Amino acid sequence: MLLAISDLHVAYAENRQFVQDLWPDSADDWLLVAGDVGEKVADIEWALRTLADRFRTVVWAPGNHELWTPKEDPVQLRGEERYRYLVEICRELGVVTPEDPYPVWDGEGGPVTVVPLFLLYDYTFRMPGLETKEASLANAYDAGVVCTDEFLLHPDPYPSRDAWCAARLELTRRRLDALGDRPTVLINHFPLVREVTDILLHPEFAQWCGTVHTADWHTRYHAAAVVYGHLHIPRVNRFDGVRFEEVSVGYPREWKRRGAQPKGPRQILPVPDGARAA
């Protein structure tokens, strides 16, 4: 099966134990990891190594937490350098990253090209009436709803996170355009469409959740499914007939409201019977 999960946040002891206990049902299972494994490089490496030793293929798309540079982390790389450092760790572990050739899932439900994305956000998921990034940020600060990225996610060498996002969008579009009409599974930590953030308790937070420039990617790039995390609201939506799977585990205080243990990875392919009928 092609399985997906995100937002493991292994700095929490309960989440770390969850990863320690996570095993595939079959030796042929793949696992898509849609970001926010952890904040410290050592924690990220431990989790991805653990999973890569168990699943046939592990595919990783970075979240915002991996890109933080917390003062407690011995690895003090910032921005692009930190991302590239994590990519090299993944390559040593045999984990597929957004910088690698896209693998093809040829199991049941395939063949599909599996596409890990690293796109960031550009403050365009704004609340109605807020026409600029500056106005949107000012509104969020006034409301006391400010993402930690503003303090720990450094965009170096880019002048801003939205400039880094623009560069990633341009690079990724070129690669995806080259796929032609091949079906894909798109994996990105941040949602590709603005609509899924409408459920947020604090709508000011949406500006740190994606970019309007990916709104048509699920149709433009022939997605069989889109996998994302970040919101910590696991659910399934459909847009233009395409499944959007939010597969986050989240923090212990969140998943404990839903059950005694976090739910395991979500099946993406083959399409589950219930999802096929939806």
Legacy VTK file of the C-alpha trace (Angstrom):
# vtk DataFile Version 3.0
C-alpha trace
ASCII
DATASET POLYDATA
POINTS 278 float
0.000 0.000 0.000
0.929 3.631 -0.441
0.490 5.174 3.019
0.852 8.726 4.325
1.375 10.514 7.622
2.600 13.914 8.806
3.242 16.106 11.824
4.887 13.384 13.901
6.458 15.937 16.262
8.772 13.392 17.862
10.095 15.868 20.465
7.036 14.752 22.456
7.696 11.458 24.267
4.264 10.033 23.363
4.771 10.801 19.680
8.281 9.379 19.726
6.907 6.142 21.167
4.240 6.119 18.454
6.954 6.247 15.778
8.955 3.595 17.623
5.914 1.301 17.450
5.018 2.080 13.826
5.444 -0.871 11.443
4.149 -1.573 7.934
1.587 -4.281 7.278
3.549 -5.469 4.256
7.200 -5.447 3.195
6.070 -3.631 0.038
4.431 -0.668 1.801
5.609 2.864 1.051
5.282 5.714 3.542
4.825 9.362 2.558
5.893 11.720 5.364
4.449 15.186 4.807
6.648 17.199 7.141
6.979 18.348 10.744
8.858 15.269 11.872
10.612 17.396 14.489
12.665 20.502 15.139
16.138 19.234 16.032
18.229 17.573 13.352
18.997 14.581 15.591
15.286 13.945 16.181
14.470 14.236 12.495
17.264 11.842 11.569
16.216 9.328 14.225
12.596 9.255 13.057
13.367 9.010 9.346
16.001 6.322 9.971
13.514 4.330 12.045
10.900 4.505 9.294
13.334 3.914 6.427
14.512 0.708 8.104
10.928 -0.619 8.069
9.138 0.616 4.951
10.154 -0.293 1.437
10.302 3.377 0.433
9.991 6.517 2.541
9.261 9.844 0.850
9.737 13.072 2.817
8.454 16.586 2.170
9.686 19.141 4.732
7.427 21.059 7.054
8.062 24.385 8.695
9.293 22.797 11.947
12.204 21.014 10.241
13.297 24.405 8.914
13.339 26.092 12.308
16.705 26.873 13.863
16.014 26.464 17.591
18.783 27.627 19.883
18.805 24.211 21.600
19.830 22.440 18.382
23.608 21.905 17.986
23.037 22.283 14.222
22.596 26.025 13.799
22.251 26.110 10.023
19.569 28.436 8.705
17.260 28.593 5.717
18.399 26.961 2.495
21.534 25.563 4.144
19.472 23.790 6.771
17.131 22.366 4.151
20.029 21.092 2.032
21.650 19.568 5.118
18.451 17.612 5.816
18.269 16.528 2.178
21.752 15.028 2.450
20.777 13.176 5.625
17.755 11.774 3.805
19.895 10.630 0.902
22.222 8.802 3.283
19.153 7.062 4.724
17.660 6.265 1.310
14.703 8.604 1.907
13.317 10.365 -1.184
13.236 14.180 -1.000
11.869 16.977 -3.215
15.357 17.285 -4.731
15.447 13.713 -6.030
13.952 12.064 -9.121
10.279 11.442 -8.472
9.672 7.733 -7.849
6.841 5.800 -9.467
4.428 3.762 -7.371
3.583 0.760 -9.548
1.585 -1.181 -6.969
-2.196 -1.462 -6.888
-3.750 1.833 -7.927
-0.677 2.765 -9.953
1.341 3.567 -11.799
1.511 7.102 -10.408
4.415 9.478 -10.026
4.950 10.286 -6.357
5.864 13.958 -6.011
7.223 15.348 -2.720
6.959 19.140 -2.769
8.756 21.885 -0.885
6.916 25.146 -1.566
6.540 27.101 1.708
3.961 29.932 1.794
3.751 33.567 0.725
1.087 35.178 2.972
-1.514 35.087 0.178
-4.001 33.001 2.220
-5.233 36.266 3.693
-8.459 37.146 5.427
-11.010 39.050 3.307
-10.319 42.761 3.087
-6.601 42.469 3.806
-4.962 43.332 0.516
-1.288 43.179 1.439
1.110 40.988 3.382
1.865 43.916 5.663
-1.790 44.450 6.521
-2.301 40.731 7.074
0.668 40.444 9.420
-0.362 43.555 11.347
-3.827 42.088 11.812
-2.374 38.819 13.091
-0.062 40.574 15.557
-2.974 42.670 16.819
-4.986 39.476 17.353
-2.069 37.746 19.100
-2.001 34.959 16.490
1.570 34.790 15.194
3.276 31.697 13.793
6.591 30.752 15.438
8.080 30.738 11.931
8.373 34.513 12.228
11.091 33.955 14.834
12.693 30.593 14.014
12.269 29.918 10.272
14.982 31.983 8.607
14.816 32.341 4.809
18.574 32.839 4.198
19.850 33.602 1.624
16.459 34.861 0.428
15.263 38.220 1.737
11.964 36.777 2.993
10.014 33.547 3.335
7.702 34.608 0.508
10.711 35.207 -1.756
11.929 31.699 -0.936
8.431 30.434 -1.745
8.489 32.163 -5.134
11.810 30.519 -5.992
10.500 27.091 -4.972
7.334 27.570 -7.029
9.307 28.406 -10.162
11.678 25.468 -9.737
8.889 23.008 -8.991
6.637 24.119 -11.850
9.406 23.350 -14.329
9.817 19.832 -12.980
6.091 19.136 -12.863
5.490 20.515 -16.359
8.017 18.001 -17.624
5.843 15.124 -16.369
3.274 15.715 -19.076
-0.037 13.997 -18.408
1.264 11.286 -16.084
-0.928 10.820 -12.973
0.603 11.949 -9.693
0.264 11.867 -5.954
1.285 15.311 -4.675
2.754 15.529 -1.163
3.246 18.913 0.463
3.312 19.903 4.116
1.193 22.976 3.434
-2.247 22.688 1.817
-2.401 23.468 -1.876
-5.818 25.141 -1.705
-7.021 27.986 0.489
-10.437 26.444 1.173
-9.175 23.831 3.643
-8.067 26.575 6.034
-11.624 27.883 6.403
-12.050 25.516 9.353
-9.271 27.162 11.394
-10.314 28.496 14.792
-8.014 31.471 14.217
-8.354 32.522 10.561
-5.374 34.871 10.951
-3.136 31.782 10.915
-4.063 30.839 7.340
-1.433 33.174 5.865
1.263 30.761 7.116
-0.460 27.806 5.442
0.231 27.991 1.710
0.056 30.003 -1.475
-2.770 30.801 -3.888
-0.429 29.933 -6.758
-1.011 26.183 -6.241
-4.813 26.370 -6.360
-5.059 24.443 -9.654
-2.120 22.075 -9.248
-4.306 19.087 -8.400
-5.936 19.284 -11.840
-3.031 20.784 -13.758
-0.751 17.937 -12.660
-3.312 15.120 -12.825
-3.338 14.263 -9.134
-4.888 10.966 -8.070
-4.621 12.354 -4.532
-3.073 15.273 -2.643
-1.450 14.656 0.752
-0.814 17.440 3.244
-0.534 18.207 6.964
0.260 21.351 8.967
-3.287 22.115 10.153
-3.469 19.255 12.682
-7.044 18.624 11.529
-6.964 15.148 9.935
-9.771 14.763 7.408
-10.549 14.200 3.738
-11.852 16.816 1.316
-12.576 16.637 -2.400
-11.916 19.370 -4.908
-12.671 18.780 -8.597
-13.065 15.102 -7.735
-9.560 14.830 -6.241
-9.046 13.567 -2.684
-7.169 15.960 -0.399
-5.909 13.921 2.568
-4.824 15.781 5.717
-2.785 13.091 7.495
-1.318 14.807 10.566
-0.741 13.168 13.942
-0.336 16.468 15.787
0.541 17.184 19.399
-0.460 14.752 22.168
-3.041 17.193 23.553
-4.714 17.125 20.125
-4.707 13.434 19.236
-5.717 12.438 22.780
-9.032 14.205 22.179
-9.643 11.725 19.352
-8.508 8.522 21.067
-6.051 6.784 23.367
-3.460 6.513 20.585
-2.734 8.469 17.409
-4.163 6.981 14.267
-1.650 5.254 12.034
-0.799 6.185 8.457
-3.640 6.856 6.014
-4.035 4.589 2.991
-3.707 6.610 -0.214
-3.438 3.832 -2.813
-5.111 1.590 -3.650
-8.094 3.850 -3.082
-9.938 2.624 0.028
-13.455 1.388 -0.673
-15.070 4.158 1.363
-13.064 6.848 -0.386
-13.865 5.350 -3.769
-17.575 5.658 -3.076
-17.351 9.211 -1.695
LINES 1 279
278 0 1 2 3 4 5 6 7 8 9 10 11 12 13 14 15 16 17 18 19 20 21 22 23 24 25 26 27 28 29 30 31 32 33 34 35 36 37 38 39 40 41 42 43 44 45 46 47 48 49 50 51 52 53 54 55 56 57 58 59 60 61 62 63 64 65 66 67 68 69 70 71 72 73 74 75 76 77 78 79 80 81 82 83 84 85 86 87 88 89 90 91 92 93 94 95 96 97 98 99 100 101 102 103 104 105 106 107 108 109 110 111 112 113 114 115 116 117 118 119 120 121 122 123 124 125 126 127 128 129 130 131 132 133 134 135 136 137 138 139 140 141 142 143 144 145 146 147 148 149 150 151 152 153 154 155 156 157 158 159 160 161 162 163 164 165 166 167 168 169 170 171 172 173 174 175 176 177 178 179 180 181 182 183 184 185 186 187 188 189 190 191 192 193 194 195 196 197 198 199 200 201 202 203 204 205 206 207 208 209 210 211 212 213 214 215 216 217 218 219 220 221 222 223 224 225 226 227 228 229 230 231 232 233 234 235 236 237 238 239 240 241 242 243 244 245 246 247 248 249 250 251 252 253 254 255 256 257 258 259 260 261 262 263 264 265 266 267 268 269 270 271 272 273 274 275 276 277
